[in-house]
């Protein structure tokens, strides 16, 4: 059973008719916390496995049932993506009546040109750009919002490696020696390597000048950035937000914690629980989807545009510190930024 609701009754999600029945429950869910939370879990499963079963209900949900539709933002993006313009017109009318961050989020999640244009116009006249940046959308000086993440989500599942040779040959290694990641390991603020991802394997991520993208951490602060050369290694690193998340004595280049990840599609072999997939054995994060939105997302240190969110993992992918670790890029400036946030 790939689906569990830990917050209420488990209802069937085995057919388009079952999804229609879930949508019908959104009315009563508006005034029933337990049902609303349970539906959140169900819709996370629908978003991962049978998004096409939800599509016929997009308009009714946006126009009539938003009050009971309390799902995570990545689920919202998956389910409402490409919703018809009648939804955008409804939200625009609602926003004219009362400016609500939730309605702006829904417009961003729809993600069509008309939706992103309306949302950008509202933000430029009334504010709210920061909240949308936390959700992964950048407001340029003119034109529609720009989505700064890939809509194509993949789960990151950890596998063991036998030795250093297998680690170095893996597409997506966990625990690389620092000299494979930065040009000057003796002088870098980078202390820890979590994961590298082969850029060509990441659907929807902008073209990157090097083969791999690196997710690393510094003990000196919450965020660290570096420019990337043609060989993929970082140089000109900077600690972007001081205040150590932790002080670790562990040496990155010891062999413990080495491994690799494989990228798995969202399907019914993952465990959907509590609105996410992190209960799946050996799954420690995902590529694609919006950033988790708990903290501000980094802007590029060179051009100041909101950076593109590539992946977020938990520290358990390779034990160090605690919390989420996220990887961002600016494809124009060849800058990578990695952020750390403790569980809260
Ligand atoms: Zn930039």
Boltz pocket constraint, residues with backbone or C-beta under 6 A from the ligand:
constraints:
  - pocket:
      binder: B
      contacts: [[A, 300], [A, 301], [A, 302], [A, 303], [A, 304], [A, 305], [A, 330], [A, 331], [A, 332], [A, 333], [A, 334], [A, 335]]
      max_distance: 6.0
